[in-house]
């Protein structure tokens, strides 16, 4: 299913007379990801112009590049395909590739839980179908179409994560990849500074729930608080809720049951326990049922579930327990993490927190909410980011240990962990707080 350079040019309505039939092995927009036989997309951003890396891409083995028709520099031995907008060319090519593959397309968006839901969906569905899904969170107008173009194996189902940091992002991605099924996870105030309010975030992300070929939209019950979507014929999901279409019912001895309307599964156990992961799993149950999987098939496949990197992963080191939930942070994900914390093994509960970013005017309120809840749970906190001042001040006011650091390295040197302590590491991705755990 790999295309030749001539096929790429034909789709973009470019001249092909002087082009050979070399097969493009993969596409890349980051020159560091270029390998032998790559097609490099010279994309221009606010900070970096991809045309500056054409020589490096050639050295890495690229054979051709999509460039702006305004580019007048060297080719460095590459076959250059000039277009008016390389980013638009990337989208058009991905759309054509997806039409050729013709899988069932599933899209997932929301403020929290997108990547974990995507990983859980892949684990469950691949027990019955051939499934393609990106590693990590390829959910932007650049990374999503790049994944599609690099999908060269036949698949019956393609799972795509769709991110939105600005109004119009979801529409852009849906134009590339019209959906057959969609999941809208929980909504919170992440990226709210770009939208003006959490309801605007919900409105943007809810666009995933409709479309010309959509057969089923699945939505977290809590999202219904933001707007009236009851007339859209949606499937709703939640943990332990009698009002939703699908729910996960906790029972005794750590067992669960699945419920779809009036139908119930047999009791079973799961290899996951954090509340946010259970909610993500419930969303996938709703999806799998729509794709004709039985309760028993879902339960069997669910035994292979595991948390994705930096999403509430638990580690034991030196007699202490560390929970790495450092991939990202919002009020909702902070509170979910607090709710899911196990008890320490005789020691203290310690929070290592990075500030929540991109909250705009809601930042002060959001950190105050987290501070109030954290005060009831943690014995001490170590924080990075000026926005965390509210947490540190509240702890200090109540006689609890709290420190605010300017640098992560300073925190690593001063934080003292004892045997039996429970440590939650959580903050915005930009802080890379997981590196603290790696150095312990």
N, C-alpha and C positions, 0 to 999 in steps of 0.2 A: 504493500500500500504506500510505499515511498514514491514521491514524485520526482520526475526529472526537472532540471533547471528550465527546460523548454516548457514544461507543463505549468510551472510557476508563472512564467512570463505570459503564457496564453491566458491564464485566468485573470491576469492584470491588464490584458489587452495591450501587451507590449510587443514590439517586433521580435520575431524569433528566427529570422533568416540566418543570422550568424551564431546562433546558439547550438551547442551540442546536446547530446542526450545523457550527460552526466547525471547520475542519481544523487539527489540531495540526501545526505544521511541524517541530518537533523537541522533545526533552526535555532538560533540564539540571538538574544538582544544584549547579552552581557558577553563581552569579548573573552572574559575568563572562562566561559562555558563552551567556547568554540572548540571543536575537535575536527579531525580530518573529514573533509566532505561537507562541512557546514555551510548553510546559508546564513549570513550575518545581517541583522536588521540594524541599520545605523539610525537609531531613534534619538531625537533631540528632546532634552528635558530642561528643567529650570536650572540645574547645576551641571549637567554633563551633556555633551554633544557626541553621539555615537560615531560621527564621522572622524573624530579625532583618534578613534581606535581601529580604523580600517587596517593600518599596517600591522598592528598587533594581531588582529583577527586573521590576517593572511599568514603571519608567522605561525599561528596556532593550527593552520590547516584548512581554513575556510577557502572555498572555491569561488564564491560569489557573494554579493551584498546588495541588499535593497537600500538605495540611497535617495536623498532628496534631489529633485531635478535642478535644484539651485547649487548643487555641489559641483565645484570646478577643480577639485584637487586631484591628487594622484590616485591611481587604481591599485597600486602595489601588487599587480598581477592578478587581481580579482576581476571576475566578470561583474560589471556594475549594471544593475537594473534601476534606472532612475524613475521615480514616481513623484507625484505632487505632494503626497503625504505618506511617509513610511508607516506611521501608526495605523492609518486607514487601510493601507495595503495588508498589514498584518491581520486586521479584522476580516477583510474580504477573503483572504486566503484561508483563514481558520473556518469561516462560515462554509466555504466550498468543501473543505476537507471533512467537516462534520456531516454535510449532506452526502458525501461519498460513503462515509462509514455507516451512516444511518442507524445509530443505536437508539435505544430508549434513553432520553436525556433527563437527568435528575439535577435540579439546582437547589442549593442550600444557602440561605443567608440568615442574618440575625446579628445581634450585638455581641452575644457570647455563645460559645458552643459550636460554632460552624465547623471548625476543623475536626473536633472530636466526633461530631455527628457524622461527618463525611467518612472518617476512618471506621466508625462503627458500621455505617451503611455498607462500606466495602467489605468488611469482615463477614457480615451477615449474608449479603447478597451473593458474594462469590462462592458460597457453598452450593449455589444452584445455577448461577449464571456466569458467563464470561464478563468480567467487570473491569473497566478502566477508570482510574481515579488518580489525580496528581499526588505526588508526595508533598508533604507540607501544605502550605495554604496558597496555592497559585490562584488567586481570586481577583486580580486586577485586570484592567483593560490591556495590559501588556502580558502578564504572566498566564492568564487564562487562555487566550488564543495561541500562545506559544506552546502550552501543553497540548492543545488539540492538534496542532501541526506536527508535534512530535509523537503523536499516538499512531503507531504504525502496525499494531497488531489488531486483528479482528476482535470486536467486542459486541456483546449484546446490550450492555448497559454502560453508560458513561455518567459518572458522578462529578459534578462541578460545584465548587464553592464560589459564591459570588459576594464580593465585598463592595461596600459603598462608603466612601468618605466625602462625597459631594453629591448634590442633587443631579440626577441624570445618569449616574453610574450604573444603576441596575438596568435602565432602558438600554444603555450601550451594550451591556453584556448579553441581555436577552435578544438583541438584534443579531449578535453573533451566534448564540446558542438558544434557540427557542426550546422551551421545556415541555416535557411530557408530564413530569411530576415535580412538585416543589415542596420544600420544607422551610418554614419561617420559625426559627428558634426564638429564644427570649430576646426582649428589647430592653436596652438600658441606655445610659447617657454617654456611651462611648462615641467618639467623633462628633459629639453634639455641637461643638463649636462651628462646624462646617454647615450645620443645618438650621441652627437657630432655636432648637428645642427638641425634646425627646419625641413629641408627637410628629414632628417633621421627619425625624429618623424613622419612626414607625411607618409613616406614609410612604417614604422612599422604598424601604425594604419590602413593604407589602405588595409592591408591583410584581413581585415574584409569584404571587398567588393567582394571577390571571394571565392569559395568553391565548393565541389562536389555536394551539394544539394541546393545551393543557388538559390532562385527563383527571388530575387530582391535586388539590392544594392541601397541605398539612400544616397546621399552625399550633404553636404552644398556647395553652389556655390563657396564660397571663397576658398575652398580646391583645386579647379581646378587650382589655381595659382601655386601650388607646383609641379604638374606633369601632364602629359597628360593621363587622364583617359577617354577621350571622346569616345574611341572605346570599352568600356566595357559594353555598353548598360545600363548605370546607370540612375536612376531617380535623378534629381537635384532639390534643393529647395532654396528659399531665400525670403526675404521680398521685395516686390515691384520690382520684376525683370521680364522683359518680355522674358528673355532668358532661364529661367529654366522650368523644367517640371511642377513644382508646385510652386505657390507663394501666399503670403498673401498680399492683396492690401488694404492699408489704404484709407479710404474715408472721407467724411465730418461727423461732429457731433460724432466723436469717433467710427464710424462704420468701418467694414472691409468687404471684399469679398474674397472668395477663388477662385483661378484659377488653373485648371488642363488642360494644353494645351489650347484648345479653349473653354473650358467649364467653366462657372462662376456660383458661388452660389448667393443666395440673400444676401443683406446687413445684417450684424448682429453685435452685440457687444460682448465683451469678458470681463471676470473678471480680466484679467491681462493686464498690459500696458508696462512693461519694455521691451526694444527692444530685449534683449537676450531671454526673455521668449517668445516673439512673434516668434522669430526664432526657438526656441525649439518646439513650437506648430506647426509651419509649417512643420518641419520634421515629426512630428507625423501624420499630415494630409496626407502627402505622403504615409506613412506606412498604415494608415487606409484605404485609397483608394485601395491599393493593396490587402487588406484583405476584400474587397467587402463591405465597408461601404459607404453610400451615403453622399453627402454634408450635407443634413439635419440631418442625424444621428450624424455626427461629430460635427456639430454646437450645437445640443442639448446637447451632452455629454460634450462639452467644457465649458458649463456654470458652471460646477463643478470644473474647474481648480483652483488651488491655488499654490503659490510659496512653494517650499520645504524649510525645516528649514535652515536658514542662507543663503538663496539665494534670495537676494533683497526683504526681508520681511520688511514691513513698520509698524512702531509703533509710536503712539502719547503718549508722556509723559510730563506732566507739561507744556503744550503749545508748546513743541518743537517736531519736527519730526525726528525720527531715522530710518535709513535704514540699516538693518543688511544684509550685503553681505559678511560675514566673513568666509564662508566655505573654500574658497580657492582663490588664486590670480595668475593671469598671466597678461601680457600686454593687451591681447585681452579682458579679463574679466574686468580689470580696466577701459579700454576705453568704453566698453559697459555700465558699471555702470555710468560713467560720462555722457554719452549720454542720459541715462534714468532718470537722476535726475530731480525731480520736482523743482519748484521754492520755496524758503523759504517763510514762512509767515511773512515777514517783518524783519526777522533777518539775520544772516550770514550763509554762507555755510561753514561748518567745516568738514575737512577730518580727520578721525582717521585711520591711515594706518599701517599695518604690512608689513615687507619686503616680496618680492617674493623670494622663496627659490628654490633650485635645478636648477638654471639657468647657473651655471658654468661661462665660459668666457663671456657669454652674459648678465650677471647680471648688470654690469655698464651701458651698453647701454639700457637695458630694464627699469631700474629705471630712467634714464635720459628722456626717452620717456614719462613715466608716470608723471614725474616732470613737463615737459613742458606743458602737457595737463592740469594737475591739477592747474597750475598757472593761467590759464585763467578762472577757474571755482570757485576755493575756496578762501575764505577770510583768512582762517588760517588752519594749519595742525598740527596734533600731531602724531608722528611716533615712531615705535618700530623696532629695527633691524638696524645694522650698514649700511646695503645696502641702507637704506632710506636717507643716508646723502645727496645724490644728490638732493632729494626733498627739504629737509630742507635748504640746501645751496642756492638753486635757489629762494626759497621764501624769505629768509633773504636778498639776494642780491637785490630783488625787493621791499623791504620794507614791506613785509607781515609777519605776525606772524607765527612762525614755531618753534617747539621744538622736539628734539630727546630724547627719554627716554631709559633707560636700562631695566627697569622693568615695567610691566603692572600696578602694584600697584601704582607706582609713577605717571603714566599717569592719573589714576583714581582720584588721590588726587588733581592734578594740573589743570586738564581740567575744564573749566568753561563754562557751557551751559546756555544760556538765552532764555526766552520765544520768540518764533518765529524763532529760529535757525533751520537749517536743517543739520543733522549730518549723514555722510556716514561712516560706519564702515566696513573696508575691509582689508584683509591680508591673508597670508598663514595660513592654518588650524592649524599648530603647535602653533601659538600664542593664539588660542582660544579667539579671541577678542570679541566674543559674550558674554563672561563673564562680560565685561564692562557694557553692556546693562542690564544684569541681576541684577547688583548691583546698578543701578541708582534708 
